[in-house]
Amino acid sequence: MRSQPWASALVTAALLILTTGCEPARSEPPPARAEPSQTPAIATTAAPELMPAAPPQETALERTPDFRATTTDHLAAPLQQAYAAAIEEGQTRFHLVFAPGDYRDFAVSLASTRDLDLLIEGEGETPVILDGITLKLSGRDITLRNLVFRGAQAPVATLDVQVANTFLGEGLAFLDNLRHDSSSTEPLIQIAAAGAKNQPSDVTLRDLWLLGNRVEGHAALIATPRTGRTYLQSLRCERCLMAGNHSRWGLQPWFTRQVTLSHTFIAEPHITDAWLYLNSPLAAVQWTDSLLSTSAQAVHFATSPDVARIDYAPIPAHATAILLGEAVDPSAFATHDCTSGAPLALPADLGPWRALATAGQRPEITVLRP
């Protein structure tokens, strides 16, 4: 990887757009439902760009949900009774819909069985905001979408998932949550394989916003911990934006065989150790069409008496801007068509991005070639 003449222009343009919300000219008109003036881009030449939201995918709301919540009071006994009835009746799926309403300061748990598929979503085109809500889920195939988790303060993960087969988190935003307790190693988002022995699981995070969250202690924003029985076969992050968060690590994929970061924008000046923590050379990681900016290390390669640094292969990175300044480790990446440079300086106010996230805009990242 080498710094190219247009790398400095990339950083300058990105900083200008981050602070002013300007948008470069498009070769194609934006979708009709979006207002271009309200959709700031993050890049010009060779840099990611925030695009307007695409129309949401068709949901399963044509089927009557098993439970429709409209207020926090519905999340206690009424929801738990409906969930227990679905299990007792031998249903194969439980469908929970959050209608627009007032949800505040509650811990929701749907984790009594791993033999039930879960579909949990916000109603309508605009994500439903859950203020101070934490969610614990366990199931076979789990889909979670169209929700904003905002302002939760708890000693446990804001989202804790144990999945037997597949988990899809789509159209989600995590804004200004606090996982407190400095003695804990629990992340903000925790996803673990929970199937039968040696039955791997697959996880996809798509159209995800993480802005202004804080994780105390020796923990990451997102982690895939060991369950003792099985592992994640794959973790895919597609069109994800992570910026202005505070934690020791960004992503800690324990016992995950394949990690793919695609069209993902990461600008994390407050990570204290490394954005990516790898505990095993068996984890294959690939970066493509993305931007990584952090003042800390990009990758921490854990070593032990049985594992040396040389056991880790370089991480393939394609068409990715790696903005680490002096913190870059040339041996960490095997790059193709990548750029280097100094880390981005985020604006003090991420309010415009929060507004995009709560309005349902999709953080689509498009790398434009020089």
N, C-alpha and C positions, 0 to 999 in steps of 0.2 A: 504494500500500500504506500502511496506517495501523495504528498500534497500537490495538487494541480493548480494552475493559474486561476481557475474559476472557483477554487475552494473558498478563498477569502470573500469573493462575491456572494457565495452561498451563505456564509455566516452573516455578512452585512445585510443581505436581503432578508434573511430569516429574522434577525433582530428588529429590523424596521417593521416587518409585518407583525411580529409578536407585539410590538408596542403601539402600532397605529391601526392594525386591523385592515391594512390595504390588501387588495386582491389583484393578482396579475391577470393579464388578458387571457381568455380561454380560447382554445381552438374550436370548442363546441359550446353552444349555449347550455346553461345549467338546466336541470329539470324544472318544469313549470311551477311546481309547488314550493320551490325554495326561492328566497329573496337574496340575490347575490350580495347586496350591500350589507347583509347581516351575517355573512359567512366569510370570516377572515381566513386567508390561506396562510400556510406556515412556510412556504418556500417558493423559490423560483427555480433557477437553473440547478438541477441535480438535487433538489431538496424536496421533502414531502410537502403536500398541500392538503389543507382541510377542504373537503368537498361537501356540497349540500347533501342532505339525507336523501337516500333513495326511498321510494315508497315502501312501507313496512311489508314484510312477507305476510301472507295470509295465515291467520292464527286458527286455532281450533275453537274459536268462540261460536262457530255455527252449531256446535254441540253444547247443550246445556251443561254448565260446569257443575261439579259436585258441590262446590261452595263458592259463593260470591261475597267478598267482604267489602264493606263501605266505610268502616270506622274501626278504631283500635279495639273497641269492645267485642267486635266479632272474632278477634284473633284468640280469645281465651276459650271459654267453654264451648261456644257454638262451633268454632272451627275444629277443635279437638274431638267433639262428638261426631262430626261429619267424617273426619279422618278415621276414627275408630270404627265407624259403621262400614266404611268402604273396605277396611281390612277384614272385618267379621263376615261381610257378605261375599268375600272372595273376589272382589273386583281386581282387575289387572292394572287399572290406572286411576289416579286421583288427580282431578283438575281443579286448581284453585285460581280464582280470578280476583285481583285487586282492582276494584272500581275506583275512580277518582274520589278521594275523601281525605279525612284527617286521620293520619296514622302517626302515633308518637310513642316512643320509649317503651318498647315491648320486645320480648325475646320469643320468637316463633320457632317451634320445633315440630317437624314432621319427620321423625327419625325412628319410628318404632319397628320398621321392617325394611329389609332390602329386597323384598319380593314384589314391590309395587312400583310401577312407573309413575313419575310425578311430572305434571305440566303446571307450571306456576308462571303467571304473566299479569302484566298490567293491562287494563282495558283501554282500548282506543289507540289512536295513532301517537299521542304524546305520552311519554313514560309517566307512570304513576310514582309520586314521590313518597318515600317511606322515611319519615324523620325519626331518628333514634331507634330504628328497628334492626335487630340481629336475626339471622335466619340459619337454622340448622336443619339439614336435609339428609335423608338416607333413602336410597331406592335403587332400582334396576337401571332404567333409562330415565334420565332427568333432564328436563328443559326448563330454563329460567330466563325470562326475557321481559323487556320493556318496563324496567323498574329503575328507580334512582334511590340508592341507599345514602342518606345524608345525615351527618351529625350524630351518629351513634357513638356512645362512650361506654365501653365495656372492657372487662379483663379478658374477654374471649374474642374469637374471630367474628367479624361482622357477617361473613358468610362461611359456613362450615358444611362441606359436602362429603358424603361417603357414597360412592357410586359403584355398582357392580359391573355395568356394561359401558354406558356412554353418558357424558354430561355435556350439554350445550348451554353456555351462557351467552346470550345475544341481546344487544341493545341495552346494556347495563351501564350504570354510572355509580361510582363510589366517590362521594364528595365530602371532604372535611370530617371524616370519621376518626375516632381515637381508640386504638386498642391499648389501653393503659395496663399497668403492672410491669414494672421494669424487671421483675424476676422471671417473667414468662418468656417462652420461646414460640408462642402461638402467633401466626401471622395475621394480617388483616383478612386475607382470603385463603382458606385452607381447603384443598381438594384431595381426597385420598381414595385409592382403589379399595373396594370392599367386597369383591366377588369371591367366588370359591377359590380354593388354593390354586395358585398358578394360573388363574383366569384374569388376564390383563384387562384394563379399562382404557378408554380413550376420552380425552377432554378437548373441547374447542371453546375458546373465548373469542368472540367476534363482536366488533363494534363496541368496544369497552373503553370507558373513561375512568381514569384514576387521577383525581386532582386534590391536592392539599390534605391528604390523609397523613396520620401520624401513628407509628407503631413503636412503642417503647420496648426497651430490652434488646436482647440478642435475637432479633427476628426479622423476617422479610415481609414485603408487601403481599406476595403470593408464594405459597409453598405447597408442595405435594408430599406430605410426610409418609413415612413407612407405616404399613398396617400389620406387618408380620406374616401376612398370608400371600399377598400378591403385589402387583405393581401397576403403574400406568404405562401402557404401551406407547402412548403419544400424548403430547400437550401442544396444541396449536394456538398461537395468538395471532389473530387476523384483524387488521384495522383497529389497533389498540393505541390509545394515547395515554401516557403516564407522565405527569409533570408536577413538580412542586411538592412531592411527597417526602416525608421524613421517616427513615428506617435505617437499619444497619445494612440490609440487602434489598434488592429489588425483587429478584426471582430466585427461588431456591427449589429446584426440581429434584427432590430426593427420589430415588428409585423410579425415575422416569426414563424410558429408553430413547425416546426421540422428542426433541423440543424444536419447534419451528416458529420463528418470529417473522411474520410477513406483513409488509405495509404497516409497520408499527413505528410510532414516534415516541421516543423516550428522551426527556429532558429533565434530569434529576440532579440538581446541584447539592441536595441535602442528604444524599446517601452517604453513610459514613465509612463503609468498608468497600464493597464492590457491588455493581448492579446485579451481576449474575454469579451465584454461588454454585459450583459443581463439586459434588462429593465423591464422584466416581467416573473413571474414564469410560465406563460403559454407556454413559449418557451422551448421545449424539445430538449436537446443537447446530442449527442452521439459521443464518440471518439473511433476509433478502428484501430488497426494495424498502429499506427502512432508514431511520436515523437514530443514532445512539449518542447522547451527550450527557456526560457526567464528570464532575470534578474528582470523583474517586476512581478506583480501578474499574475497568470494564468487567473483568472476570477474576474470581478467586478460585484457584484450583486447589482443593483440599488434598493434603498429603498425609501419609501415615507410614508406619514401618513397612506396610505392604504396598503402598502406592507412592510413587515418586512423581514429581512434576513432569518428567519426560514421558510418563505413561499416557499423558493427555495429548491427543492430536489437536492441531490447530482447528479453530472453529471456522467453517466455510462462511464467508460473507460476500454477497453479490449485490452490486448496485446500492450500497449502503454508505451513508455518511457517518464516519466514526470520529466524533469530536471529543477528544480526550486531552488534547494538549500534551504536556509532558508525562501524563499518567499512562500513555499508551504503551502496551507491551507488544512489540512487533511479533513475538512468537505466539501470541494468543489467537491470531486470526490468519486464515488463508484467504486473501482478498482477491476479488475480481471486479474491476470497474467501480472501485470504492474511492471515497475521498477522506482526507483527514483534516484536522484543524483544531482550533481552540474550542472549549465548551461554550455552548450558548448561555447567555445571561437572560434568565426569565424575567419578565416584568413583575413588579411587586404585587400587582393586582391581576389575578387570574379570573376575575369576574366575567369577562366576555366568554371565556371557554366554559365556565360553569353554566352560563345562560344557554350556550349551544347544547350542552349535555342535557339539561333539564327540558329543552325544547324538542329533544329527540333527533338532533342532528347526528349524522354518522361521521366518525373521525376517519374518513377514508384517506389513505396515504397513497399518493401517486408519485413515484420517483421520475422526474423529468431529466432526460439525458441532455448533456451540453451539445 
